[in-house]
Amino acid sequence: MKFAANFNVDPIGGVLRGSQGVESAANTATNIDKFVDTISVVLFAVGVVSGLILLGMLITGGIMYMSSQGDEKQLNRAKKQITDALVGFVIVIMSWWAIRILEKIFGIDLLIPKFFGI
């Protein structure tokens, strides 16, 4: 074990820097917490962006639908855009539920982002 401790290996952000015992475990826990916090913030941002895209697609699809003036081609295009937006929304909701299930299994909070240490 002394042979391995002589090397200053740093493959995972300081987890295996040569420290031993409790200090190494604390560093590992801190790195995992930072990783989970980063994933949480990224998932929050993806949720916000997908919501804005949904809103934009529904608004433009509705405007296209109202302004089609009986043109069958534009009417079908507007219906397709609204349908695509709603299908995307269902996919996002199903993904959210899958993440909630993974949270329960692993005991971590991925969908509650911690901004600025709050």
N, C-alpha and C positions, 0 to 999 in steps of 0.2 A: 504494500500500500504506500510505503514511503517513496518508492520509485515513481508511482503515478502522481504523487503530490508534488514532486519536483518540477513538473511541467506546468506551464501557465497556459492551459488550453482554454479557449474562449469560443466554442462553437455556437452557443445559444445565448448570446447577450450577457455573458458573465456568470451563467449558471455553473459552469465547470471551471472556474477560475483558479482552482486549487484550494479554495476555502473548504473547511471541513465542518462536519457536524451540524449544529443548530443554525449557524450563520448561512451555510449553504442551503439548508431547507427554507430559511426565511427569504433568501434571494430568489429561490425557485418560486415560492408562493407569491412574491411581489411581481415577478415576471409574468406569472400566469394571470394575476389580477389585472396587470396592465394590458395583456393580450385580450382578456375578456372585455375590459372596458373599451378597447379599440374596436372590437367586433360589435359591441353594443352601439357605439356611436355610428359606425358604418351602417348597421341595420336600420337605425333611426333615420339616417340621411336617405337611405334607399326607400324607406317608407314615405318620407316627405316627397321625394322626387316622383315616386310612382303615383302618389295622390294628385300631385300637380299635373302630371301627364294625363291621368284619368279625367280630371276636370277639364283640361284643355281639349281633349279628344271629344268629350261629351258636348262641350259648348260648340266646337266647330262642326261636329256632326249634326247638332240641332240646327245651327244656322244653315248648313248645307241642305238639310231636310226641308226647312221652311222656305228656302230660296230656290228649290228645285223647280217650282212652277209647273208641276206635272210632267217634267222630263223624266222618263222612266230610268234612263241611265244614271242621272244625278241622284235620283231618289234611291236607287239600289246602292249607289256608292255611299250615300249618307247612312243608310241602314247598316251597311257593312261596317262603317267606321264606329257607329254606336255599339253594334254587336261586339266588335273587336275590343272596344274599350271595356265593356262589361265582362267579357271573357278574361281579359287581363286583370281586372279587379278581382274576379273569382280566384285566379291563380295566385295573386298576392295574398288574399285572405287565407287560402289553403296553405301557403308557405308560412304565414304567420302562425297558424295552428300547429304546423309541423315543428316550428321552432319552439312553441310553447310546450309541446310534448317532450322535446329534447331537454328543455329547461327542467322539467319535472324529473326526467330520468337522471340527469347529471347534477341536479341541485345548484344550478347557476342561473343568474338573471341576465339574459342576453337582450331582452327587449326593454329594459329600463336603463337608459344611458346615464352615465355620471359625468356631467359637464363641470369642468373646473373644480373637481374634488368634492362636489356636492353629494 
